[in-house]
Amino acid sequence: MRKTAFISIASALFMATLNAQTLHQRAIVVDTHDDTTQRLLFEPSFDIGRRNADGSIDIPRMREGGLDALFFSIWTNGDLTGPPAVTAAIQQIDLVREAVRRHPRDLVLATSAADIRKAAAGGRIAALMGVEGGHMINEDLGVLRQFAALGVRYLTLTHSLNTTWADSSGDKPVHNGLTPFGKDVVRELNRLGMMVDVSHVSDKTFYDVLDVTKAPVIASHSSCRAISNSPRNMTDDMLRALAKNGGVAMINYHAAFLSEEFRTAAAPPQLQSRIDDNAKRCGRDEACTILGRQRIEHDAMRTGLRPAVTWEKIIEHIDHAVRVAGVDHVGLGSDFDGAVMPLGMEDASQLPKITEALLKKGYSERDVQKILGENLLRVMEDARRAAQAR
């Protein structure tokens, strides 16, 4: 009897896993924020087409994880401004486009939801771009239009420093949200059919955006402040307001945004010394800094020097956001190659765990598909329709 029961349980678990794998492969899986562009910029030997021993993203691991569409972040630190910031952005846009050119069997440049669906149907991965920080438009809407023409599909209004026209969540407020020019930026994004990204912005900037925009907006890589009290995360009121706007909050996998215990725990001196030495050695090489820090932090989590954060925290944030905002307003924005990933979600090959966990929690197949990508595709379509209606 016990042997029969054991076999039945094992069979049920196997079928559940098989069903999750089938659903994951059938779904269109979209990740709205990835920093692998920094590897393209700083690592001449990095080849996105081959399996790499470090980092989170390459074509083999994206295929293993069933990732159908990835937004490459175009990023420079907010202290680089003016024409140099524009030049840096265009250089990174070119690097993404060149990666696509070099791997035409696997990658295709996409600028619309229709492009993503076509790529998935054809067995290719859609490569998209978002500019992470309004400082890179150099206070010039013409530059924003150039970015759009080159294929950029969203603008994150700020990074961790204020721009001259918008307050950041990582800086002391100086504008009380958006300036008049900042509101013009939102209107121009709407006109262009580009998505407005409210990750990184101050709370006041967030609400100013919702007052101005005529299209749904996204938080491309932000988690829930109710669970981890970082200003980079969204409060429940913000989640509800985003849902009313029709937008989507894309859950970030960074350990400090997932876990309040990790976020607030001081690093022991020996650990902080390793982190500082790594940052000094890497200089302005963001890829080197992040990949080195992830190795250091993972060692610390495994040895007890830091609170352990496991991939299940992603599910906790997804579940909270769904309960607050509704299942139509939640998606995935990993921050792969740009942050410290939780244990068990070190790279894109592990994404099917999310599908399996959501099914086990009782989510319907349709709702899982929404979270994996359909919600974001809907916002892209809504942004384009709003632009066409102007």
Secondary structure per residue as TSV (DSSP state, phi and psi in degrees):
chain	resnum	aa	ss	phi	psi
A	1	M	-	360.0	-48.2
A	2	R	H	-65.5	-37.7
A	3	K	H	-63.8	-41.4
A	4	T	H	-63.9	-42.3
A	5	A	H	-63.6	-41.4
A	6	F	H	-61.9	-43.3
A	7	I	H	-63.8	-39.8
A	8	S	H	-63.9	-42.8
A	9	I	H	-64.8	-45.8
A	10	A	H	-60.9	-39.9
A	11	S	H	-65.5	-41.1
A	12	A	H	-64.4	-41.5
A	13	L	H	-65.0	-40.6
A	14	F	H	-62.1	-44.9
A	15	M	H	-65.3	-37.3
A	16	A	H	-63.6	-42.9
A	17	T	H	-64.6	-42.3
A	18	L	H	-62.3	-42.8
A	19	N	H	-63.0	-40.5
A	20	A	H	-63.9	-42.5
A	21	Q	H	-63.7	-41.2
A	22	T	H	-63.7	-44.8
A	23	L	H	-63.6	-43.2
A	24	H	H	-61.6	-40.8
A	25	Q	H	-70.9	-31.3
A	26	R	H	-76.8	-32.0
A	27	A	S	-71.1	157.8
A	28	I	-	-95.5	112.8
A	29	V	-	-98.6	121.3
A	30	V	E	-121.5	134.7
A	31	D	E	-119.9	120.2
A	32	T	E	-90.9	1.3
A	33	H	E	-153.9	119.9
A	34	D	E	-147.0	138.5
A	35	D	-	-106.5	22.7
A	36	T	T	-63.7	-18.4
A	37	T	H	-54.0	-34.0
A	38	Q	H	-65.7	-31.5
A	39	R	H	-69.4	-40.4
A	40	L	H	-60.0	-34.7
A	41	L	H	-77.6	-44.8
A	42	F	H	-102.2	-14.6
A	43	E	-	-117.9	93.2
A	44	P	T	-57.2	-28.4
A	45	S	T	-84.5	-8.6
A	46	F	-	-71.0	128.3
A	47	D	-	-122.7	111.1
A	48	I	T	-67.5	-14.9
A	49	G	T	-82.9	-11.8
A	50	R	S	-118.3	158.9
A	51	R	-	-68.8	129.2
A	52	N	-	-108.0	149.2
A	53	A	S	-77.0	-19.9
A	54	D	S	-125.6	178.8
A	55	G	S	72.3	-174.4
A	56	S	S	-118.6	-20.6
A	57	I	-	-127.4	128.2
A	58	D	-	-160.5	167.7
A	59	I	H	-61.0	-45.3
A	60	P	H	-58.3	-42.1
A	61	R	H	-76.0	-30.3
A	62	M	H	-64.2	-41.3
A	63	R	H	-66.5	-42.2
A	64	E	H	-59.5	-38.1
A	65	G	T	-86.8	0.9
A	66	G	T	68.1	27.5
A	67	L	-	-80.9	119.7
A	68	D	-	-97.4	-25.6
A	69	A	E	-149.6	135.0
A	70	L	E	-135.1	128.5
A	71	F	E	-91.1	112.8
A	72	F	E	-79.2	128.6
A	73	S	E	-79.8	131.1
A	74	I	E	-99.7	109.1
A	75	W	E	-138.4	139.0
A	76	T	-	-136.5	153.8
A	77	N	-	-59.3	147.7
A	78	G	T	-65.1	-11.8
A	79	D	T	-85.2	-3.9
A	80	L	-	-97.0	112.5
A	81	T	-	-129.8	179.7
A	82	G	H	69.0	-161.2
A	83	P	H	-53.8	-36.0
A	84	P	H	-59.9	-34.2
A	85	A	H	-69.0	-39.4
A	86	V	H	-62.6	-45.1
A	87	T	H	-60.5	-42.8
A	88	A	H	-63.2	-39.4
A	89	A	H	-64.7	-45.5
A	90	I	H	-64.4	-37.0
A	91	Q	H	-60.3	-43.1
A	92	Q	H	-70.8	-38.1
A	93	I	H	-58.3	-43.1
A	94	D	H	-63.0	-38.9
A	95	L	H	-64.1	-40.1
A	96	V	H	-65.4	-45.7
A	97	R	H	-63.1	-35.6
A	98	E	H	-69.5	-37.0
A	99	A	H	-61.3	-39.1
A	100	V	H	-65.5	-43.2
A	101	R	H	-61.2	-36.2
A	102	R	H	-77.3	-17.2
A	103	H	-	-129.6	59.6
A	104	P	T	-68.0	-20.4
A	105	R	T	-76.6	-21.1
A	106	D	T	-112.2	-33.9
A	107	L	E	-118.1	149.9
A	108	V	E	-144.8	136.6
A	109	L	E	-70.4	132.0
A	110	A	-	-128.1	146.1
A	111	T	-	-132.0	3.6
A	112	S	S	-147.5	165.5
A	113	A	H	-63.0	-36.7
A	114	A	H	-63.1	-39.2
A	115	D	H	-61.7	-41.0
A	116	I	H	-64.8	-44.4
A	117	R	H	-64.1	-40.1
A	118	K	H	-65.0	-42.3
A	119	A	H	-61.5	-45.9
A	120	A	H	-61.8	-41.9
A	121	A	H	-64.4	-29.5
A	122	G	T	-93.8	5.8
A	123	G	T	76.7	21.9
A	124	R	-	-116.3	160.5
A	125	I	E	-95.7	127.6
A	126	A	E	-79.3	126.6
A	127	A	E	-104.7	122.1
A	128	L	E	-123.8	173.0
A	129	M	E	-138.4	144.7
A	130	G	E	-132.1	135.9
A	131	V	E	-86.6	119.8
A	132	E	E	-97.8	83.0
A	133	G	-	133.0	116.0
A	134	G	G	-67.3	-13.5
A	135	H	G	-62.2	-19.4
A	136	M	G	-80.4	-4.2
A	137	I	G	-93.7	-4.1
A	138	N	T	54.7	41.7
A	139	E	T	53.4	38.1
A	140	D	-	-138.7	112.3
A	141	L	H	-66.0	-23.7
A	142	G	H	-63.7	-37.0
A	143	V	H	-65.7	-40.8
A	144	L	H	-58.7	-41.0
A	145	R	H	-66.5	-35.9
A	146	Q	H	-63.0	-43.5
A	147	F	H	-59.6	-42.7
A	148	A	H	-61.7	-42.2
A	149	A	H	-65.0	-28.6
A	150	L	T	-84.0	-3.3
A	151	G	T	111.5	1.9
A	152	V	E	-69.7	133.8
A	153	R	E	-113.1	-6.7
A	154	Y	E	-150.5	158.4
A	155	L	E	-123.1	121.6
A	156	T	E	-79.9	119.5
A	157	L	S	-63.1	-35.2
A	158	T	-	-137.3	162.9
A	159	H	-	-103.6	-135.1
A	160	S	S	-85.8	-5.8
A	161	L	S	-116.3	151.5
A	162	N	-	-60.1	147.5
A	163	T	-	-90.7	-178.0
A	164	T	S	-74.3	-4.2
A	165	W	S	-136.1	4.1
A	166	A	B	-155.7	142.9
A	167	D	-	-87.0	141.4
A	168	S	B	-100.5	154.5
A	169	S	T	-69.6	-16.7
A	170	G	T	-99.8	9.4
A	171	D	S	-136.6	167.8
A	172	K	-	-76.5	128.0
A	173	P	-	-60.7	136.6
A	174	V	S	-130.1	-14.8
A	175	H	S	-111.8	-6.1
A	176	N	S	57.2	47.7
A	177	G	S	102.6	-124.0
A	178	L	B	-98.1	139.2
A	179	T	-	-80.8	173.2
A	180	P	H	-55.5	-40.2
A	181	F	H	-65.8	-38.2
A	182	G	H	-59.4	-37.7
A	183	K	H	-67.3	-34.9
A	184	D	H	-64.1	-36.5
A	185	V	H	-60.8	-45.6
A	186	V	H	-61.3	-44.0
A	187	R	H	-63.1	-39.7
A	188	E	H	-68.4	-38.2
A	189	L	H	-58.9	-44.7
A	190	N	H	-58.9	-44.0
A	191	R	H	-64.7	-36.0
A	192	L	H	-80.0	-11.8
A	193	G	T	78.2	15.6
A	194	M	-	-87.4	149.2
A	195	M	E	-80.7	141.5
A	196	V	E	-88.3	126.1
A	197	D	E	-108.3	123.7
A	198	V	-	-103.7	8.0
A	199	S	T	-64.4	144.9
A	200	H	T	81.5	-15.0
A	201	V	B	-83.0	160.3
A	202	S	-	-68.7	163.4
A	203	D	H	-60.2	-41.2
A	204	K	H	-66.2	-39.6
A	205	T	H	-60.8	-42.2
A	206	F	H	-54.7	-50.3
A	207	Y	H	-70.2	-32.3
A	208	D	H	-62.5	-41.1
A	209	V	H	-58.7	-46.2
A	210	L	H	-65.1	-28.6
A	211	D	H	-70.9	-26.9
A	212	V	H	-98.5	-40.9
A	213	T	-	-64.8	146.1
A	214	K	S	-107.9	7.8
A	215	A	S	-136.2	158.0
A	216	P	-	-60.5	148.1
A	217	V	-	-115.4	169.2
A	218	I	E	-124.5	153.4
A	219	A	E	-106.8	102.4
A	220	S	T	-68.8	-24.0
A	221	H	T	-160.8	74.7
A	222	S	-	-138.7	140.6
A	223	S	-	-107.4	-155.8
A	224	C	B	-105.7	123.3
A	225	R	T	-69.8	-23.7
A	226	A	T	-63.8	-23.4
A	227	I	T	-100.7	-43.8
A	228	S	S	-129.5	117.5
A	229	N	-	-82.3	47.0
A	230	S	-	-86.5	140.3
A	231	P	T	-63.9	-13.3
A	232	R	T	-76.9	-16.8
A	233	N	S	-90.6	170.4
A	234	M	B	-103.7	135.7
A	235	T	-	-72.4	166.1
A	236	D	H	-62.8	-38.4
A	237	D	H	-62.5	-38.2
A	238	M	H	-66.8	-40.5
A	239	L	H	-61.2	-42.4
A	240	R	H	-66.0	-39.7
A	241	A	H	-66.1	-39.6
A	242	L	H	-62.8	-40.2
A	243	A	H	-64.1	-41.2
A	244	K	H	-62.1	-34.4
A	245	N	H	-72.4	-18.0
A	246	G	T	91.6	7.6
A	247	G	-	-84.5	-172.1
A	248	V	E	-137.2	134.0
A	249	A	E	-96.4	118.9
A	250	M	E	-97.4	117.4
A	251	I	E	-70.7	128.7
A	252	N	-	-88.3	141.8
A	253	Y	-	-96.1	0.6
A	254	H	-	-59.2	131.8
A	255	A	H	-54.2	-41.3
A	256	A	H	-72.1	-22.1
A	257	F	H	-87.9	-16.5
A	258	L	H	-89.8	-35.4
A	259	S	-	-125.8	120.1
A	260	E	H	-65.9	-36.2
A	261	E	H	-62.1	-44.2
A	262	F	H	-66.9	-43.3
A	263	R	H	-60.9	-38.1
A	264	T	H	-97.4	-9.3
A	265	A	S	-76.6	126.2
A	266	A	-	-72.1	136.6
A	267	A	-	-71.4	131.0
A	268	P	-	-55.7	151.3
A	269	P	H	-52.0	-41.9
A	270	Q	H	-66.9	-32.8
A	271	L	H	-72.8	-44.9
A	272	Q	H	-61.1	-35.4
A	273	S	H	-62.3	-41.8
A	274	R	H	-65.4	-40.4
A	275	I	H	-64.1	-44.8
A	276	D	H	-65.2	-41.9
A	277	D	H	-62.9	-40.2
A	278	N	H	-63.3	-45.8
A	279	A	H	-63.1	-40.1
A	280	K	H	-65.0	-42.7
A	281	R	H	-64.4	-37.4
A	282	C	H	-81.2	-25.4
A	283	G	T	62.1	-129.9
A	284	R	T	-87.5	5.5
A	285	D	-	-76.8	96.2
A	286	E	H	-63.6	-38.4
A	287	A	H	-62.2	-45.7
A	288	C	H	-60.5	-45.1
A	289	T	H	-61.3	-48.9
A	290	I	H	-69.9	-46.1
A	291	L	H	-64.1	-39.4
A	292	G	H	-65.3	-42.9
A	293	R	H	-66.2	-37.6
A	294	Q	H	-61.7	-42.6
A	295	R	H	-60.6	-43.7
A	296	I	H	-64.6	-46.0
A	297	E	H	-68.5	-37.2
A	298	H	H	-66.0	-41.4
A	299	D	H	-58.6	-41.9
A	300	A	H	-66.5	-39.3
A	301	M	H	-66.5	-39.1
A	302	R	H	-72.6	-27.1
A	303	T	H	-100.0	0.7
A	304	G	T	88.4	3.4
A	305	L	S	-73.0	-22.6
A	306	R	S	-131.5	150.7
A	307	P	-	-58.7	132.9
A	308	A	-	-75.3	130.9
A	309	V	-	-117.7	118.8
A	310	T	B	-105.8	165.8
A	311	W	T	-61.2	-22.0
A	312	E	H	-61.8	-21.2
A	313	K	H	-63.6	-28.7
A	314	I	H	-60.2	-43.4
A	315	I	H	-63.8	-38.9
A	316	E	H	-60.1	-42.8
A	317	H	H	-69.5	-41.9
A	318	I	H	-58.3	-47.5
A	319	D	H	-63.1	-41.0
A	320	H	H	-64.6	-46.4
A	321	A	H	-62.1	-37.6
A	322	V	H	-64.7	-43.4
A	323	R	H	-64.8	-32.4
A	324	V	H	-87.8	-48.2
A	325	A	H	-98.4	-23.3
A	326	G	-	102.7	152.5
A	327	V	G	-68.1	-16.9
A	328	D	G	-80.1	0.2
A	329	H	G	-130.8	28.2
A	330	V	E	-133.8	139.9
A	331	G	E	-151.0	-161.7
A	332	L	E	-120.9	126.4
A	333	G	-	-139.3	80.7
A	334	S	-	-59.3	-41.5
A	335	D	-	72.4	25.7
A	336	F	B	-52.6	141.2
A	337	D	T	62.8	14.2
A	338	G	S	-135.1	3.7
A	339	A	S	-158.8	176.6
A	340	V	-	-86.7	110.2
A	341	M	-	-76.1	150.9
A	342	P	-	-70.5	156.7
A	343	L	B	-60.9	131.3
A	344	G	T	94.4	-5.4
A	345	M	-	-135.0	48.4
A	346	E	S	-73.3	-23.0
A	347	D	S	-153.4	174.4
A	348	A	G	-65.9	-21.1
A	349	S	G	-64.4	-17.4
A	350	Q	G	-95.5	5.7
A	351	L	T	-60.2	-32.3
A	352	P	H	-58.5	-19.9
A	353	K	H	-58.9	-34.2
A	354	I	H	-65.6	-45.2
A	355	T	H	-60.9	-47.2
A	356	E	H	-62.2	-42.0
A	357	A	H	-66.4	-39.9
A	358	L	H	-66.8	-39.8
A	359	L	H	-63.0	-41.0
A	360	K	H	-64.6	-28.8
A	361	K	T	-79.5	-4.9
A	362	G	T	102.4	5.8
A	363	Y	-	-67.2	142.1
A	364	S	-	-73.2	160.1
A	365	E	H	-59.3	-40.4
A	366	R	H	-64.0	-41.4
A	367	D	H	-68.2	-36.1
A	368	V	H	-63.5	-41.8
A	369	Q	H	-61.6	-36.7
A	370	K	I	-61.6	-47.3
A	371	I	I	-65.8	-40.3
A	372	L	I	-67.0	-27.2
A	373	G	I	-179.1	-26.6
A	374	E	I	-63.9	-33.6
A	375	N	H	-63.1	-42.3
A	376	L	H	-67.7	-41.1
A	377	L	H	-60.4	-38.7
A	378	R	H	-63.1	-41.7
A	379	V	H	-65.0	-40.5
A	380	M	H	-59.9	-42.7
A	381	E	H	-66.5	-40.2
A	382	D	H	-64.7	-39.9
A	383	A	H	-63.2	-40.6
A	384	R	H	-68.6	-42.2
A	385	R	H	-64.1	-39.3
A	386	A	H	-63.5	-37.3
A	387	A	H	-67.8	-40.8
A	388	Q	H	-67.9	-26.8
A	389	A	H	-81.4	-10.6
A	390	R	-	-75.8	360.0
